[in-house]
């Protein structure tokens, strides 16, 4: 099977492309490399050193004998996109190629517009390309659990059955996005669902939780294949930030009370979930939604886990609570369903089994690359 990984130079996309290649799929990466540009704009670097994409792919081929094709360009450019698709002729399109940071989208008006234009228009271009020339291809789209927000009812997988005034229907689950980035993902889901209904396309929306970890079997083969580890206040996740802070002796920065609960999964489970979706495609006209996560944690409990794991390495770790730069509920109900991928055979890796190996050890090894000025939040959701 031929799989095009859009956004294959990024964190999830890179690990996925190598994993699928190693599993025998014929893989191509399509990427504008804009993620590297945003690092330059923000004057930040991933903790782990990332080689140019061409060097990464050459090293992969040297090690494994497997070639991954590369298309460099922007999916907002429809001519480039359709020419790339015609050349590669994918059976599945894995779409990671979006601006994925909530804080980035909240910097100012320009970054909000950039995020929504980049994400929504690029996704629409893919849908039109599929309609016009690749109607049998299967779109595997990276969504986010952040589309749902934190409702005071259980979160189902994409749809909910509602009985109202004596009538009953199954409808898309209500969305309450928490940033302009998350709004763009809701727009994407709406557009994909619409395209499946009217054009008979097939698509799987993977509403992914927060991903952690650096190592997969493939990215651990060689230093040139290493994956990103972002810790800054714009692209870094809370768990990544906590691990880097523990390694350098900086107090862990918990926003607000720390009661914010989110869904999480290991990067090794991310790549496996994508493969499960590809190997078990949606039917023509079907818009499937899988909630892609394995565990639920509050931010405060993550800090405590990092503190305990740090102590096992001889690190003295303290926890600080900062004023929350985001507008969000800090204490709330959160119970999300995630049975579809488990039913397809996902065998989860748990945070307790990988916190030391895949995060704290990397944070300690590369602590000399930490820019302490990038750790504290610089973007606020609040009206100024």
MARLUM-119187 format. One record per residue: residue number from 1; x negated, y negated, z negated of N, C-alpha, C in turn; residue in one letter. Coordinates in steps of 0.05 Angstrom, whole numbers, plus 5000, padded with zeros to 4 digits. Layout:
# MARLUM-119187
i,nu,nv,nw,cau,cav,caw,cu,cv,cw,aa
NUM,X,Y,Z,X,Y,Z,X,Y,Z,A
...
//
This chain:
# MARLUM-119187
i,nu,nv,nw,cau,cav,caw,cu,cv,cw,aa
1,4983,5024,5000,5000,5000,5000,4982,4975,5000,X
2,4991,4955,5015,4976,4930,5017,4989,4909,4999,X
3,4973,4898,4981,4982,4879,4961,4967,4853,4963,X
4,4982,4831,4967,4970,4805,4967,4974,4792,4939,X
5,4952,4785,4926,4953,4772,4900,4948,4743,4904,X
6,4969,4727,4902,4967,4698,4904,4959,4687,4877,X
7,4938,4671,4876,4927,4662,4851,4908,4682,4839,X
8,4895,4697,4857,4877,4719,4848,4850,4710,4836,X
9,4845,4684,4837,4820,4674,4824,4825,4666,4795,X
10,4851,4667,4786,4857,4658,4759,4856,4681,4739,X
11,4863,4676,4715,4860,4695,4693,4875,4721,4697,X
12,4902,4719,4701,4917,4743,4705,4913,4755,4733,X
13,4910,4737,4753,4907,4746,4780,4881,4761,4786,X
14,4859,4751,4774,4833,4764,4778,4834,4793,4767,X
15,4843,4795,4742,4844,4822,4730,4862,4841,4745,X
16,4885,4830,4756,4904,4846,4771,4892,4855,4797,X
17,4879,4837,4811,4867,4844,4837,4847,4866,4835,X
18,4829,4864,4815,4809,4885,4811,4822,4911,4803,X
19,4841,4910,4785,4855,4934,4776,4868,4949,4799,X
20,4883,4934,4815,4897,4947,4838,4878,4958,4858,X
21,4856,4943,4864,4836,4953,4882,4824,4979,4872,X
22,4818,4980,4846,4806,5003,4834,4826,5027,4835,X
23,4852,5021,4835,4872,5043,4836,4879,5052,4864,X
24,4865,5041,4884,4868,5050,4911,4886,5034,4929,X
25,4896,5011,4919,4912,4993,4935,4893,4977,4953,X
26,4903,4970,4977,4888,4951,4994,4896,4923,4986,X
27,4877,4908,4976,4883,4882,4962,4871,4859,4977,X
28,4885,4837,4978,4874,4811,4986,4881,4791,4965,X
29,4864,4771,4962,4868,4748,4945,4874,4723,4962,X
30,4894,4709,4954,4899,4682,4966,4899,4662,4944,X
31,4882,4642,4946,4879,4622,4924,4868,4596,4935,X
32,4878,4574,4924,4868,4548,4932,4844,4539,4916,X
33,4838,4554,4895,4816,4548,4876,4821,4522,4860,X
34,4846,4513,4860,4852,4488,4846,4849,4490,4816,X
35,4851,4514,4805,4847,4518,4776,4819,4508,4768,X
36,4799,4514,4785,4772,4504,4779,4771,4474,4781,X
37,4786,4462,4799,4787,4433,4801,4798,4420,4776,X
38,4819,4433,4765,4832,4422,4741,4812,4423,4717,X
39,4795,4444,4716,4775,4444,4695,4756,4420,4698,X
40,4749,4414,4723,4731,4390,4727,4746,4365,4719,X
41,4771,4363,4726,4787,4339,4720,4788,4334,4689,X
42,4792,4356,4675,4795,4354,4645,4768,4356,4631,X
43,4746,4360,4646,4719,4363,4634,4718,4386,4614,X
44,4730,4408,4621,4730,4432,4604,4719,4456,4620,X
45,4710,4476,4606,4700,4500,4618,4711,4524,4603,X
46,4717,4546,4617,4723,4571,4603,4699,4579,4585,X
47,4705,4592,4563,4683,4600,4545,4664,4619,4559,X
48,4675,4637,4575,4659,4656,4590,4651,4644,4617,X
49,4627,4647,4626,4618,4635,4651,4630,4649,4675,X
50,4643,4634,4693,4656,4645,4716,4641,4639,4742,X
51,4634,4660,4757,4619,4656,4782,4639,4648,4804,X
52,4628,4636,4826,4645,4630,4849,4660,4655,4859,X
53,4684,4652,4870,4700,4674,4878,4686,4692,4898,X
54,4671,4680,4916,4657,4696,4937,4637,4714,4924,X
55,4622,4704,4904,4603,4721,4890,4616,4743,4874,X
56,4638,4737,4862,4653,4757,4847,4662,4780,4865,X
57,4673,4773,4888,4683,4793,4906,4661,4810,4918,X
58,4638,4797,4924,4615,4812,4935,4604,4831,4914,X
59,4603,4823,4889,4594,4841,4868,4613,4864,4865,X
60,4639,4859,4867,4659,4881,4865,4654,4901,4887,X
61,4650,4891,4911,4646,4909,4934,4620,4925,4931,X
62,4599,4912,4921,4573,4925,4917,4576,4948,4896,X
63,4591,4943,4875,4594,4962,4854,4612,4986,4861,X
64,4633,4980,4876,4654,5000,4880,4657,5009,4909,X
65,4646,4994,4927,4650,5000,4956,4677,4992,4966,X
66,4693,4977,4949,4720,4969,4957,4719,4939,4964,X
67,4730,4933,4987,4731,4905,4996,4758,4892,4990,X
68,4757,4868,4979,4781,4852,4974,4779,4828,4993,X
69,4799,4826,5011,4799,4803,5029,4805,4777,5014,X
70,4796,4755,5025,4800,4729,5012,4811,4708,5032,X
71,4832,4695,5024,4844,4673,5039,4844,4648,5021,X
72,4829,4628,5028,4827,4604,5012,4844,4582,5024,X
73,4864,4573,5009,4883,4553,5019,4906,4550,5000,X
74,4924,4532,5006,4946,4524,4988,4972,4535,4999,X
75,4988,4548,4982,5014,4559,4991,5034,4537,4995,X
76,5028,4512,4986,5045,4490,4993,5042,4482,5022,X
77,5021,4492,5035,5017,4489,5064,5029,4513,5078,X
78,5053,4510,5089,5067,4533,5100,5053,4546,5123,X
79,5040,4530,5140,5026,4541,5163,5003,4559,5154,X
80,4988,4551,5134,4967,4568,5123,4978,4593,5111,X
81,5000,4590,5096,5012,4614,5083,5021,4634,5103,X
82,5036,4626,5123,5047,4645,5141,5026,4658,5158,X
83,5005,4643,5166,4983,4655,5181,4968,4676,5164,X
84,4964,4670,5138,4951,4690,5120,4968,4715,5118,X
85,4994,4712,5115,5012,4735,5112,5011,4752,5138,X
86,5012,4738,5161,5011,4752,5186,4986,4769,5189,X
87,4964,4757,5180,4938,4771,5183,4936,4795,5165,X
88,4947,4792,5140,4943,4814,5121,4966,4834,5121,X
89,4991,4825,5128,5014,4843,5130,5019,4858,5103,X
90,5025,4843,5082,5028,4856,5055,5055,4872,5053,X
91,5053,4893,5037,5077,4908,5029,5089,4895,5004,X
92,5071,4885,4986,5079,4872,4962,5064,4845,4959,X
93,5078,4825,4949,5066,4799,4944,5067,4794,4914,X
94,5044,4792,4901,5043,4786,4873,5037,4757,4870,X
95,5055,4742,4858,5053,4713,4858,5046,4702,4830,X
96,5019,4697,4827,5009,4684,4803,5001,4655,4809,X
97,5005,4645,4833,4993,4620,4842,5007,4595,4834,X
98,5009,4591,4808,5023,4567,4798,5007,4553,4776,X
99,5013,4528,4772,5002,4513,4749,5016,4525,4724,X
100,5000,4536,4705,5013,4552,4684,5011,4540,4656,X
101,5003,4515,4654,4999,4504,4627,5021,4484,4620,X
102,5035,4490,4597,5055,4471,4587,5043,4444,4580,X
103,5020,4443,4565,5009,4417,4558,5000,4401,4583,X
104,4989,4415,4604,4981,4401,4628,5006,4387,4641,X
105,5028,4400,4640,5052,4389,4653,5064,4366,4636,X
106,5055,4362,4612,5065,4341,4594,5046,4319,4590,X
107,5023,4319,4605,5003,4297,4601,5016,4270,4608,X
108,5029,4269,4631,5042,4244,4640,5060,4250,4664,X
109,5071,4229,4675,5089,4233,4698,5075,4247,4721,X
110,5051,4239,4727,5037,4250,4750,5033,4280,4747,X
111,5026,4289,4723,5021,4317,4719,5047,4333,4718,X
112,5068,4321,4709,5094,4334,4710,5103,4338,4739,X
113,5100,4317,4756,5107,4319,4784,5090,4339,4798,X
114,5064,4338,4793,5045,4357,4805,5053,4386,4799,X
115,5059,4391,4774,5067,4418,4765,5092,4428,4780,X
116,5112,4411,4780,5137,4420,4792,5136,4422,4822,X
117,5122,4403,4835,5118,4404,4864,5102,4429,4871,X
118,5079,4433,4858,5062,4456,4864,5077,4482,4861,X
119,5091,4485,4838,5103,4510,4832,5128,4516,4848,X
120,5146,4497,4848,5172,4502,4861,5169,4503,4892,X
121,5154,4485,4904,5151,4484,4933,5135,4509,4942,X
122,5114,4516,4928,5098,4539,4936,5115,4564,4935,X
123,5131,4567,4914,5149,4591,4912,5170,4591,4934,X
124,5181,4568,4940,5201,4567,4962,5188,4574,4989,X
125,5163,4566,4993,5149,4573,5018,5147,4603,5021,X
126,5140,4616,4999,5138,4646,4999,5164,4658,5006,X
127,5186,4648,4994,5213,4659,5000,5220,4656,5029,X
128,5214,4633,5041,5220,4629,5069,5203,4646,5087,X
129,5178,4650,5080,5160,4667,5095,5170,4696,5095,X
130,5180,4705,5071,5191,4732,5069,5216,4734,5086,X
131,5234,4714,5084,5259,4715,5100,5253,4717,5130,X
132,5235,4700,5139,5230,4698,5168,5215,4721,5180,X
133,5195,4731,5165,5177,4751,5177,5171,4776,5160,X
134,5176,4775,5134,5170,4798,5117,5193,4805,5099,X
135,5216,4810,5110,5240,4815,5094,5240,4840,5077,X
136,5222,4859,5084,5221,4884,5069,5199,4884,5048,X
137,5183,4863,5047,5162,4861,5026,5175,4857,4999,X
138,5161,4865,4978,5171,4863,4951,5156,4841,4937,X
139,5171,4821,4927,5158,4799,4913,5158,4806,4883,X
140,5133,4805,4872,5130,4809,4843,5120,4782,4832,X
141,5138,4768,4819,5133,4740,4811,5128,4738,4781,X
142,5107,4723,4774,5102,4718,4746,5120,4696,4735,X
143,5139,4704,4718,5156,4685,4703,5144,4681,4676,X
144,5160,4673,4657,5150,4669,4630,5173,4672,4610,X
145,5167,4683,4587,5186,4685,4565,5195,4657,4556,X
146,5178,4637,4562,5184,4609,4554,5208,4598,4569,X
147,5218,4612,4590,5243,4603,4603,5266,4604,4584,X
148,5266,4624,4566,5289,4628,4549,5291,4608,4525,X
149,5268,4598,4516,5268,4582,4492,5271,4600,4468,X
150,5285,4589,4447,5288,4604,4422,5318,4604,4414,X
151,5335,4618,4430,5363,4619,4423,5369,4634,4397,X
152,5391,4628,4385,5399,4641,4360,5414,4668,4365,X
153,5409,4680,4388,5420,4706,4395,5397,4722,4407,X
154,5402,4748,4410,5381,4765,4422,5377,4758,4451,X
155,5352,4759,4460,5344,4753,4487,5345,4779,4503,X
156,5362,4780,4523,5364,4803,4540,5344,4800,4563,X
157,5343,4821,4580,5324,4820,4602,5337,4808,4627,X
158,5337,4781,4628,5346,4767,4651,5376,4762,4653,X
159,5392,4780,4643,5421,4777,4647,5435,4782,4620,X
160,5459,4771,4618,5475,4775,4594,5504,4779,4602,X
161,5518,4797,4589,5546,4802,4594,5563,4785,4575,X
162,5580,4768,4586,5595,4748,4571,5625,4754,4574,X
163,5639,4753,4552,5669,4755,4552,5680,4728,4543,X
164,5696,4715,4560,5705,4688,4554,5734,4685,4564,X
165,5751,4677,4545,5779,4672,4552,5792,4696,4566,X
166,5784,4720,4556,5796,4744,4566,5784,4755,4591,X
167,5763,4742,4601,5750,4752,4626,5721,4758,4619,X
168,5709,4776,4636,5682,4786,4629,5665,4786,4655,X
169,5640,4779,4651,5621,4778,4674,5593,4781,4664,X
170,5575,4791,4681,5546,4792,4675,5533,4770,4691,X
171,5519,4752,4676,5508,4728,4688,5479,4725,4680,X
172,5464,4708,4695,5437,4702,4686,5436,4692,4658,X
173,5416,4701,4642,5414,4692,4615,5409,4662,4613,X
174,5423,4648,4595,5418,4619,4593,5389,4612,4587,X
175,5380,4590,4599,5352,4582,4596,5350,4556,4580,X
176,5329,4554,4563,5324,4530,4548,5293,4525,4548,X
177,5282,4517,4571,5253,4514,4574,5242,4493,4556,X
178,5216,4496,4549,5204,4479,4529,5184,4459,4539,X
179,5181,4457,4566,5163,4437,4578,5170,4434,4607,X
180,5158,4415,4621,5163,4412,4649,5151,4436,4665,X
181,5130,4448,4654,5121,4473,4666,5142,4495,4664,X
182,5153,4499,4640,5173,4520,4637,5198,4514,4654,X
183,5205,4488,4657,5227,4481,4675,5221,4490,4703,X
184,5196,4487,4712,5190,4496,4740,5194,4526,4743,X
185,5189,4541,4722,5192,4570,4724,5222,4577,4725,X
186,5238,4562,4711,5267,4566,4712,5277,4560,4741,X
187,5267,4538,4753,5274,4532,4780,5266,4555,4799,X
188,5242,4566,4795,5233,4589,4811,5252,4612,4809,X
189,5260,4619,4784,5278,4642,4780,5304,4638,4794,X
190,5315,4614,4792,5340,4607,4805,5338,4610,4836,X
191,5316,4600,4847,5312,4602,4876,5308,4630,4885,X
192,5293,4646,4870,5288,4674,4878,5315,4689,4877,X
193,5330,4686,4856,5355,4699,4853,5374,4692,4877,X
194,5374,4667,4884,5391,4658,4906,5382,4671,4932,X
195,5355,4671,4937,5345,4683,4961,5351,4713,4963,X
196,5350,4727,4941,5358,4755,4942,5387,4759,4948,X
197,5404,4741,4938,5433,4744,4942,5440,4738,4971,X
198,5428,4717,4983,5437,4709,5010,5421,4721,5032,X
199,5396,4729,5027,5379,4740,5049,5373,4769,5045,X
200,5380,4781,5023,5375,4809,5018,5346,4815,5012,X
201,5331,4795,5002,5303,4799,4994,5303,4817,4969,X
202,5279,4828,4963,5276,4844,4939,5254,4830,4922,X
203,5260,4827,4896,5241,4813,4878,5244,4823,4850,X
204,5221,4822,4836,5219,4828,4808,5207,4804,4793,X
205,5221,4793,4775,5211,4770,4759,5200,4781,4733,X
206,5175,4778,4728,5162,4787,4704,5160,4764,4684,X
207,5179,4764,4665,5179,4742,4645,5158,4750,4624,X
208,5134,4740,4628,5111,4748,4612,5108,4732,4587,X
209,5100,4746,4566,5092,4732,4541,5064,4721,4543,X
210,5054,4712,4521,5027,4701,4520,5007,4724,4523,X
211,4989,4721,4542,4969,4742,4547,4943,4736,4533,X
212,4931,4757,4522,4905,4754,4508,4886,4776,4518,X
213,4861,4771,4513,4840,4791,4519,4824,4783,4543,X
214,4799,4792,4544,4781,4787,4566,4776,4813,4582,X
215,4774,4835,4568,4765,4859,4580,4787,4876,4592,X
216,4783,4884,4617,4796,4908,4629,4773,4926,4637,X
217,4780,4950,4646,4759,4969,4655,4743,4956,4677,X
218,4756,4940,4694,4743,4929,4717,4727,4904,4711,X
219,4738,4885,4695,4724,4860,4689,4700,4865,4671,X
220,4700,4888,4657,4677,4895,4640,4655,4909,4654,X
221,4657,4914,4680,4636,4928,4695,4610,4912,4698,X
222,4613,4886,4699,4589,4869,4705,4595,4841,4696,X
223,4573,4827,4689,4576,4799,4680,4589,4781,4701,X
224,4584,4787,4727,4596,4771,4748,4626,4775,4752,X
225,4636,4796,4740,4665,4802,4742,4680,4793,4717,X
226,4667,4781,4698,4680,4773,4673,4704,4755,4678,X
227,4723,4757,4660,4748,4740,4663,4746,4715,4647,X
228,4764,4697,4652,4766,4671,4637,4772,4676,4608,X
229,4764,4657,4591,4774,4655,4563,4777,4626,4557,X
230,4801,4615,4561,4806,4587,4557,4814,4581,4528,X
231,4802,4561,4516,4807,4555,4488,4814,4525,4483,X
232,4813,4509,4504,4817,4480,4501,4846,4474,4495,X
233,4852,4449,4488,4879,4442,4480,4899,4440,4503,X
234,4890,4443,4528,4909,4442,4550,4914,4470,4562,X
235,4893,4485,4568,4897,4511,4580,4894,4534,4560,X
236,4882,4529,4537,4878,4550,4518,4903,4558,4503,X
237,4905,4584,4496,4927,4593,4480,4920,4591,4450,X
238,4940,4592,4433,4934,4590,4404,4916,4612,4395,X
239,4920,4637,4404,4904,4659,4395,4875,4655,4404,X
240,4871,4648,4429,4844,4642,4439,4830,4621,4422,X
241,4845,4599,4417,4834,4577,4402,4826,4586,4374,X
242,4843,4602,4361,4837,4611,4334,4811,4628,4334,X
243,4808,4645,4354,4784,4662,4354,4759,4646,4358,X
244,4760,4626,4376,4736,4609,4380,4731,4593,4355,X
245,4752,4582,4342,4748,4567,4318,4736,4584,4296,X
246,4745,4609,4293,4733,4627,4273,4704,4632,4278,X
247,4696,4635,4304,4669,4641,4311,4650,4618,4304,X
248,4660,4593,4306,4642,4570,4302,4645,4557,4275,X
249,4662,4568,4258,4666,4558,4231,4685,4534,4230,X
250,4702,4531,4250,4722,4509,4250,4748,4519,4239,X
251,4762,4504,4222,4787,4513,4211,4807,4520,4234,X
252,4823,4540,4231,4843,4547,4251,4865,4526,4251,X
253,4871,4516,4274,4890,4494,4276,4918,4504,4283,X
254,4934,4507,4262,4962,4516,4266,4979,4491,4269,X
255,4995,4490,4290,5013,4467,4295,5038,4469,4277,X
256,5042,4449,4261,5066,4449,4244,5065,4471,4223,X
257,5089,4483,4218,5091,4503,4197,5079,4530,4205,X
258,5077,4534,4231,5067,4560,4241,5089,4581,4244,X
259,5114,4574,4240,5135,4593,4242,5144,4599,4271,X
260,5133,4585,4290,5140,4589,4319,5133,4617,4327,X
261,5153,4633,4335,5149,4661,4343,5149,4663,4373,X
262,5130,4678,4383,5127,4682,4412,5121,4712,4418,X
263,5124,4719,4443,5118,4746,4453,5089,4747,4463,X
264,5076,4770,4459,5048,4773,4467,5043,4800,4480,X
265,5021,4800,4497,5012,4826,4507,4983,4824,4516,X
266,4970,4847,4516,4942,4849,4524,4939,4847,4554,X
267,4917,4836,4564,4913,4833,4592,4913,4861,4606,X
268,4905,4882,4592,4906,4909,4603,4935,4918,4608,X
269,4953,4908,4592,4981,4914,4597,4993,4897,4619,X
270,4983,4872,4622,4992,4856,4644,4987,4870,4671,X
271,4963,4879,4675,4957,4891,4701,4972,4917,4705,X
272,4977,4932,4684,4992,4957,4686,5022,4950,4692,X
273,5033,4929,4680,5060,4922,4686,5064,4914,4715,X
274,5045,4900,4726,5046,4892,4754,5047,4917,4772,X
275,5029,4936,4765,5028,4961,4781,5055,4976,4779,X
276,5066,4978,4755,5092,4991,4751,5114,4978,4768,X
277,5113,4952,4769,5133,4938,4786,5129,4944,4815,X
278,5104,4944,4824,5098,4950,4852,5106,4978,4860,X
279,5099,4997,4842,5104,5025,4848,5134,5033,4846,X
280,5149,5016,4833,5178,5021,4830,5193,4996,4839,X
281,5193,4990,4866,5203,4964,4875,5232,4960,4872,X
282,5240,4935,4872,5269,4928,4871,5282,4936,4898,X
283,5308,4940,4897,5323,4946,4921,5327,4921,4938,X
284,5334,4924,4963,5341,4901,4980,5364,4886,4968,X
285,5361,4860,4965,5382,4844,4953,5381,4843,4922,X
286,5363,4857,4910,5362,4859,4881,5341,4839,4869,X
287,5350,4825,4849,5332,4807,4833,5330,4819,4805,X
288,5308,4833,4800,5304,4846,4774,5289,4827,4756,X
289,5294,4829,4730,5280,4813,4710,5270,4833,4689,X
290,5244,4833,4685,5231,4849,4663,5219,4830,4643,X
291,5225,4833,4618,5211,4818,4597,5185,4832,4591,X
292,5163,4819,4599,5137,4832,4599,5121,4824,4574,X
293,5125,4839,4552,5109,4835,4528,5110,4860,4512,X
294,5093,4862,4492,5092,4886,4475,5097,4880,4446,X
295,5090,4856,4436,5093,4850,4407,5103,4821,4404,X
296,5115,4816,4381,5123,4789,4373,5108,4780,4349,X
297,5097,4755,4349,5082,4744,4326,5089,4715,4323,X
298,5089,4706,4298,5090,4677,4293,5062,4666,4295,X
299,5060,4640,4301,5033,4628,4302,5018,4630,4276,X
300,5033,4627,4254,5020,4629,4228,5010,4657,4222,X
301,5025,4678,4231,5015,4705,4226,4991,4711,4244,X
302,4990,4699,4268,4966,4702,4284,4941,4691,4270,X
303,4945,4668,4258,4922,4656,4244,4913,4674,4221,X
304,4931,4686,4207,4924,4704,4185,4910,4729,4196,X
305,4918,4739,4219,4905,4763,4231,4877,4756,4239,X
306,4873,4732,4251,4846,4724,4259,4829,4720,4234,X
307,4840,4709,4213,4825,4705,4188,4816,4732,4176,X
308,4834,4752,4177,4826,4778,4166,4805,4792,4184,X
309,4809,4790,4210,4790,4802,4229,4763,4788,4227,X
310,4763,4762,4223,4738,4747,4220,4723,4755,4195,X
311,4738,4760,4173,4725,4769,4148,4711,4795,4152,X
312,4722,4813,4169,4709,4838,4175,4682,4835,4189,X
313,4679,4812,4203,4654,4806,4216,4636,4788,4200,X
314,4644,4782,4175,4628,4765,4157,4633,4736,4162,X
315,4655,4728,4175,4660,4700,4180,4679,4689,4158,X
316,4673,4665,4149,4690,4652,4130,4709,4634,4146,X
317,4735,4642,4145,4755,4628,4162,4775,4614,4145,X
318,4780,4589,4150,4801,4574,4137,4823,4566,4156,X
319,4846,4560,4146,4869,4553,4163,4879,4525,4155,X
320,4882,4508,4176,4893,4481,4172,4919,4479,4187,X
321,4938,4463,4177,4963,4458,4191,4962,4429,4201,X
322,4966,4425,4227,4966,4399,4239,4994,4390,4245,X
323,4998,4363,4248,5024,4354,4258,5028,4366,4286,X
324,5052,4376,4290,5058,4390,4315,5060,4370,4338,X
325,5043,4372,4359,5045,4354,4382,5069,4361,4400,X
326,5081,4384,4396,5103,4393,4413,5130,4387,4399,X
327,5151,4386,4415,5178,4384,4405,5190,4411,4407,X
328,5192,4425,4385,5201,4453,4385,5211,4460,4357,X
329,5227,4481,4355,5235,4491,4329,5212,4506,4317,X
330,5206,4501,4292,5183,4514,4279,5192,4538,4262,X
331,5217,4540,4256,5228,4563,4243,5253,4571,4258,X
332,5255,4595,4268,5277,4602,4285,5280,4632,4288,X
333,5303,4641,4297,5308,4669,4303,5295,4675,4330,X
334,5283,4699,4333,5272,4706,4359,5271,4736,4361,X
335,5288,4748,4377,5289,4777,4381,5294,4782,4410,X
336,5273,4790,4425,5275,4794,4453,5273,4824,4460,X
337,5288,4832,4481,5287,4860,4490,5265,4863,4510,X
338,5253,4887,4511,5231,4892,4530,5230,4922,4537,X
339,5253,4933,4544,5254,4962,4548,5248,4971,4576,X
340,5252,4954,4596,5250,4963,4624,5223,4973,4631,X
341,5202,4958,4624,5175,4967,4630,5166,4991,4614,X
342,5175,4993,4589,5170,5016,4573,5183,5041,4585,X
343,5207,5037,4595,5221,5060,4608,5206,5069,4634,X
344,5192,5051,4647,5176,5058,4671,5149,5070,4664,X
345,5142,5071,4638,5118,5085,4630,5096,5068,4618,X
346,5101,5043,4612,5081,5026,4599,5074,5037,4571,X
347,5048,5041,4566,5038,5049,4540,5022,5026,4528,X
348,5034,5011,4510,5022,4985,4502,4996,4988,4487,X
349,4978,4968,4491,4955,4963,4474,4965,4943,4453,X
350,4957,4947,4428,4966,4930,4406,4944,4911,4398,X
351,4953,4887,4389,4934,4867,4381,4915,4877,4359,X
352,4925,4893,4341,4909,4903,4319,4886,4920,4329,X
353,4889,4931,4353,4868,4949,4364,4847,4934,4381,X
354,4853,4909,4388,4836,4895,4407,4826,4868,4398,X
355,4835,4859,4375,4828,4832,4366,4797,4829,4364,X
356,4784,4848,4352,4755,4846,4348,4740,4850,4375,X
357,4747,4872,4389,4731,4878,4413,4734,4858,4436,X
358,4759,4850,4441,4764,4835,4465,4766,4805,4460,X
359,4766,4796,4436,4768,4767,4431,4746,4757,4412,X
360,4746,4766,4387,4727,4754,4368,4698,4760,4376,X
361,4692,4784,4387,4665,4790,4395,4656,4772,4418,X
362,4675,4767,4437,4668,4749,4459,4665,4721,4449,X
363,4682,4713,4430,4680,4686,4419,4653,4682,4405,X
364,4644,4702,4391,4618,4701,4378,4595,4701,4397,X
365,4597,4718,4418,4575,4720,4437,4571,4694,4453,X
366,4592,4681,4460,4590,4657,4476,4595,4631,4461,X
367,4592,4631,4435,4598,4608,4419,4581,4584,4426,X
368,4558,4589,4438,4540,4567,4446,4553,4550,4468,X
369,4573,4560,4482,4586,4546,4503,4611,4530,4494,X
370,4617,4531,4468,4640,4517,4458,4636,4487,4458,X
371,4655,4472,4469,4655,4443,4467,4675,4435,4446,X
372,4665,4428,4422,4682,4423,4399,4702,4400,4404,X
373,4695,4382,4422,4713,4359,4428,4739,4368,4442,X
374,4739,4393,4452,4763,4402,4467,4782,4419,4451,X
375,4776,4422,4425,4792,4441,4409,4818,4429,4400,X
376,4818,4404,4391,4843,4393,4380,4862,4384,4402,X
377,4888,4384,4396,4907,4376,4417,4904,4347,4426,X
378,4907,4342,4452,4905,4315,4463,4931,4307,4477,X
379,4950,4326,4480,4975,4320,4494,4998,4322,4475,X
380,5016,4302,4476,5039,4301,4458,5065,4302,4474,X
381,5084,4317,4464,5111,4318,4476,5127,4293,4466,X
382,5119,4280,4445,5135,4259,4433,5135,4233,4448,X
383,5157,4220,4447,5159,4194,4460,5141,4174,4445,X
384,5126,4159,4461,5106,4141,4449,5118,4113,4447,X
//
